[in-house]
Amino acid sequence: MNALFNKIKSSLKKTSERLTSGIYLAFTGKKVDEETLQELEDLLIMADTGTEVAQSLCAELKKEKFGKDTTPEEIKLFLRDKIANRLEDSAKPLVIDNDAHKPFVILMVGVNGSGKTTTCGKLAAILTNQGYKVSMAAADTFRAAAVEQLCEWGKRLGITVYKKETGCDASGLIYDAYVAAAENKDDVLLIDTAGRLQNKQSLMAELEKIVRVIKKNDPTAPHSSIIVLDAGVGQNALVQVREFNKAAGLTGIILTKLDGTAKGGIILSVAKEAAIPVHYIGSGEQAEDIYPFNAKDYAGMLMGVDYVK
C-alpha cells in the first residue's frame, strides 16, 4: 500500500508544487493580510478548487490569522486540515451488498476519454481480489477497441466478459448479460457503457434507456452508478456530474488521470456541490494504479504535508 500511496502522491505532484511554491512566495516574511489572502485565493482557483471553495478557505484563514505573523508551513498545515475536513464526508468506500442483490449491478458512465474502460478493469481486479465472482458487460458496442480492451482485462483476471457483435443495441446486450450473470450466480456485474458527451441529448437519452432496461430485470438496479471523471477537465467535471446524475442517478465517483494535471483540487468543488461519494482515485494503466479515496491522505498530498501514519 505504501508503494501505491507514493505513486498517487507523485501523481498529485503538479498540483502540490504549484500550490506550495505559490504559498512560499506569498507568505514568506509576510502577515496574513488582504494582499496575501488574494494571492492565496488565486492559487486555489488555479488548482481548480472552485471559486466558492477558495473564498471559503480564505475567509476561514482570515478569521483565524488575519494580521498575524505566520509561515508558509503554518499556512500549508492550516489548509491541509481544512481541506481534509471538507472531504471527510465524501470519502466512502464502494460497498457490495450481495445479501440484498445478486448480481450487484455497477453501471460505469462518463465522457469519452475519461479512462472509463480501464477503470472498469481496475475495479474488476479489486473486487476479484476481494473474493467476489465478477463479470463484465462490454456495452460500449460501437467501439471495438473498448470491447477488446475489456476482454483483455477479463482474460487477465479470469472472469467472464459478456459481449456481442460491434454496433449491436447496448440495452439488449445489458439485458442478456444480467440474465447470464444471474444464472452463473455472479456476485457483481460491471457494465462498461459507451463514453458520451453530457451535452448530447440523444446519447444521454440512450443512457436513460439503459437504466430502464436494467430495471426490467431488477427494479432496484443499478445498485451503484459510478461516474469516471478525468481530473484534467477542471470545472467541467461539475457539469458532467450534474448531467450524468440526471440520467443515471449517480452513487459514486472515481477520479482518474491525476498524473497529467495540476488541477487536483477539482474534487473539492465536486464534493461541495454534488454530495456524491468518491470511492477511488487513479493514475496509470495497471490494475494496481487505483487508490481508495481518503480525505486526510488526499489533503496531505495536495498540500505536501502528509499526516503522520
C-alpha positions, 0 to 999 in steps of 0.5 A: 500500500505504501508503494501505491500511496507514493505513486498517487502522491507523485501523481498529485505532484503538479498540483502540490508544487504549484500550490506550495511554491505559490504559498512560499512566495506569498507568505514568506516574511509576510502577515496574513493580510488582504494582499496575501489572502488574494494571492492565496485565493488565486492559487486555489482557483488555479488548482481548480478548487472552485471559486466558492471553495477558495473564498471559503478557505480564505475567509476561514484563514482570515478569521483565524490569522488575519494580521498575524505573523505566520509561515508558509508551513503554518499556512500549508498545515492550516489548509491541509486540515481544512481541506481534509475536513471538507472531504471527510464526508465524501470519502466512502468506500464502494460497498457490495451488498450481495445479501440484498442483490445478486448480481450487484449491478455497477453501471460505469458512465462518463465522457469519452476519454475519461479512462472509463474502460480501464477503470472498469478493469481496475475495479474488476481486479479489486473486487476479484481480489476481494473474493467476489465472482465478477463479470463484465458487460462490454456495452460500449458496442460501437467501439471495438477497441473498448470491447477488446480492451475489456476482454483483455482485462477479463482474460487477465483476471479470469472472469467472464466478459459478456459481449456481442457483435460491434454496433449491436443495441447496448440495452439488449446486450445489458439485458442478456448479460444480467440474465447470464450473470444471474444464472452463473450466480455472479456476485457483481456485474460491471457494465462498461457503457459507451463514453458520451458527451453530457451535452448530447441529448440523444446519447444521454437519452440512450443512457436513460434507456439503459437504466430502464432496461436494467430495471426490467430485470431488477427494479432496484438496479443499478445498485451503484452508478459510478461516474469516471471523471478525468481530473484534467477537465477542471470545472467541467467535471461539475457539469458532467456530474450534474448531467450524468446524475440526471440520467443515471442517478449517480452513487459514486465517483472515481477520479482518474488521470491525476498524473497529467494535471495540476488541477487536483483540487477539482474534487473539492468543488465536486464534493461541495456541490454534488454530495456524491461519494468518491470511492477511488482515485487513479493514475496509470494503466495497471490494475494496481494504479487505483487508490481508495479515496481518503480525505486526510491522505488526499489533503496531505498530498495536495498540500505536501504535508502528509499526516503522520501514519 
